[in-house]
Amino acid sequence: MIAHANEETQPRALLSFEVEADKIFDLRQPEELRRAGFNVREIFSEWQSVTANGGSPESWRVRAWIEASGANGLIDPSRKAPGVWHLVLFRWNVEGGAKVLPLP
């Protein structure tokens, strides 16, 4: 999150949740993206300069394709820390979506 910080960034907090989800697209296994014709190297490339110049990064098109395919979310591997990943949910706590509950 360091790359997204600026002088207006609020302090961060660590929260824990229990997540029950199916239909999660795993970007750590990009074979399906290749089969669909996506350039995997471009998907995982730096995107800030593309948006700063008014463009739409390939990763945004991929995310839209994944969501349109019926996925409830995706697993996104870290570009800076190998082995680290995060879960991105498109919908939760609604019919057909993931279930997310805060842990005490």
N, C-alpha and C positions, 0 to 999 in steps of 0.2 A: 504493500500500500504506500510505500515511500514515494513511488513515482507519481502518485496522485495527490500528494500533500502540497499545500500552499499556505499562505498566511491566514487564510480563512478556515482552515481545517480544524474541526472540533476534535477534542481528545477522543481516543478510541477506547472501546470497552470489549472485553472478551465475554461472549455469551455462549451457553451450551444448550443444544437442542437435541431432541430425539426426532429422527426423520425416518419415515416409512414411505418409500417411493419405488415405483416401477417405471418402466419405459424411460430409462436414463441413458443417454448417448454418451459413450466413453471416448473422449478425444485422445486418451492414452493409447487407443487402438484405432488408428486413423485409416485402416484399410477400406472401410465403407466410403469414407470421403473420397479416397482415390478412385474407387469404382464409380462414384457419382461425378467424377471429372473435376474435383477441386484440387488446387495446387496446395499440397500440405505444407510446403515450406512457407508459402505466402500467408497461410492461415495463422501460423505461429510467429510471424514476423512482427516487428515493432509497428504499432498502429497510430501512435500519438501524432507523428508528423503527417500522416495521411489525413487525419481529421483536421489538423491545424491548417492544412492547405485546401480544406473544403471537400475532401474526398470521403468515400466510404470504404473502410478496410474490408478485405476479403473475409475476415473473421465475422463481420456483421452479416454478410450474405450467408455464410455457413450457419450461423445461429438461427437465422430466419428459416433456412432449409430444414434444420433439425427440428425446430418447433412445428413447422408445417407438416412434418412427417408424423406428428402425433406424440413426440417425446414430451415428457413432463419436465425434463431438465437435461443437463449435461455435466460431465466431469471434465474439468479444465486443468491440465497439468501446468505447474509453474514454469515460467520461462527462465527464472533466476535460480531456482532451487530444485535440482533434479530429485524426483521421488515425492515431491510435495504437490498436492493438488487441492482444488476446491470444487464444491458442488454448487452449480447454478440451477435454481428452480425457476421454471417459467410460470407455474401456478401451484398454489398450495392451499390446503384447508378449504377446497372447493370440490364439488362432485368431479370425480375422475382425476383429480390432482394428487400431489403428494400430501402426506399428513406431517405437520410440523408442530411439535409440542415443546415448550420450554422445560428444561430440566431445573430442579430446585437448586 
